[in-house]
Amino acid sequence: MKQLNSEQLQNIIGGNRWTNAYSAALGCAVPGVKYGKKLGGVWGAVIGGVGGAAVCGLAGYVRKG
């Protein structure tokens, strides 16, 4: 089995702690619901909340640093 060296480990994207993704998702879901409700009623709120959580949750997962 081949082992990774430290330079190869720097190229891995993602893998941050789950709390980073979770807090980022919650931080974007709330404004997504708020603005989505204004634009599209109940379904706008659902789409805005889920979309905001997905985008920011992914960003929190893959963010380096």
ZAKOLKOL-568524 format. One record per residue: y, x, z of N, C-alpha, C in turn; residue number from 1; residue in one letter. Coordinates in steps of 0.2 Angstrom, whole numbers. Layout:
ZAKOLKOL-568524
PT     npy     npx     npz    capy    capx    capz     cpy     cpx     cpz   num   residu
PT       Y       X       Z       Y       X       Z       Y       X       Z   NUM        A
...
//
This chain:
ZAKOLKOL-568524
PT     npy     npx     npz    capy    capx    capz     cpy     cpx     cpz   num   residu
PT      -6       4       0       0       0       0       6       4       0     1        M
PT      11       3      -4      17       7      -5      22       5       1     2        K
PT      25      10       4      30       8       9      37       9       6     3        Q
PT      42       5       9      49       6       7      52      11      11     4        L
PT      57      15       8      61      19      11      68      16      13     5        N
PT      72      19      17      78      16      19      83      14      14     6        S
PT      83      18       8      87      16       3      85      10      -1     7        E
PT      79       9      -1      76       3      -4      78      -4       0     8        Q
PT      78      -3       7      79      -8      11      86     -11      11     9        L
PT      91      -7       8      98      -9       8      98     -13       2    10        Q
PT      94     -13      -3      94     -18      -9      91     -25      -8    11        N
PT      88     -26      -2      86     -33      -1      92     -37       1    12        I
PT      92     -43      -2      97     -48      -1      94     -53       3    13        I
PT      99     -55       8      97     -60      13      93     -58      19    14        G
PT      91     -63      23      87     -61      28      91     -60      35    15        G
PT      97     -63      35     101     -63      41      98     -68      46    16        N
PT     100     -67      52      98     -72      57      99     -79      55    17        R
PT      94     -83      57      95     -90      55     101     -94      58    18        W
PT     104     -91      64     110     -94      67     116     -93      62    19        T
PT     116     -87      58     121     -86      53     121     -92      48    20        N
PT     115     -93      45     115     -99      40     116    -105      43    21        A
PT     114    -107      49     115    -113      52     122    -114      54    22        Y
PT     125    -110      57     132    -111      59     137    -111      53    23        S
PT     135    -107      47     139    -108      41     138    -115      38    24        A
PT     132    -117      38     130    -124      35     134    -129      39    25        A
PT     134    -129      46     138    -134      50     145    -134      48    26        L
PT     148    -128      48     155    -127      47     157    -130      40    27        G
PT     153    -130      35     155    -133      29     153    -140      28    28        C
PT     148    -143      32     145    -150      31     151    -154      34    29        A
PT     154    -153      39     159    -157      42     165    -159      37    30        V
PT     168    -153      34     173    -155      30     171    -158      23    31        P
PT     165    -157      21     162    -160      15     161    -167      16    32        G
PT     159    -169      22     158    -176      24     165    -180      24    33        V
PT     170    -176      27     177    -179      28     180    -180      21    34        K
PT     180    -175      17     183    -176      10     179    -180       5    35        Y
PT     172    -180       6     168    -184       2     169    -191       3    36        G
PT     170    -193       9     171    -200      11     177    -203       8    37        K
PT     182    -199       8     189    -201       5     188    -202      -3    38        K
PT     184    -198      -6     183    -198     -13     178    -203     -16    39        L
PT     173    -204     -12     167    -208     -15     164    -212     -10    40        G
PT     167    -214      -4     164    -218       1     158    -215       4    41        G
PT     153    -219       6     148    -217      10     143    -212       6    42        V
PT     142    -213      -1     138    -208      -5     142    -202      -6    43        W
PT     149    -202      -6     153    -196      -7     152    -192      -1    44        G
PT     152    -195       5     151    -192      11     144    -188      12    45        A
PT     139    -192       9     132    -189       9     132    -183       5    46        V
PT     135    -184      -1     134    -178      -6     139    -172      -4    47        I
PT     145    -174      -1     149    -168       1     146    -165       7    48        G
PT     143    -168      11     140    -165      17     134    -161      15    49        G
PT     129    -163      11     124    -159       9     125    -154       5    50        V
PT     130    -155       0     132    -150      -4     136    -144      -1    51        G
PT     140    -146       4     144    -141       8     139    -137      12    52        G
PT     134    -140      15     129    -137      20     125    -132      16    53        A
PT     123    -134      10     119    -130       6     122    -124       3    54        A
PT     128    -124       1     132    -119      -2     133    -114       4    55        V
PT     136    -116       9     138    -112      15     132    -109      18    56        C
PT     127    -113      19     121    -110      22     118    -105      18    57        G
PT     118    -105      12     115    -100       7     120     -94       8    58        L
PT     126     -95       8     131     -89       9     130     -86      15    59        A
PT     129     -90      21     127     -86      27     121     -83      27    60        G
PT     116     -85      23     110     -81      23     110     -75      19    61        Y
PT     113     -75      14     113     -69      10     119     -64      11    62        V
PT     124     -66      15     130     -62      17     127     -55      20    63        R
PT     130     -50      18     129     -43      20     134     -42      26    64        K
PT     132     -38      31     136     -36      36     135     -39      43    65        G
//
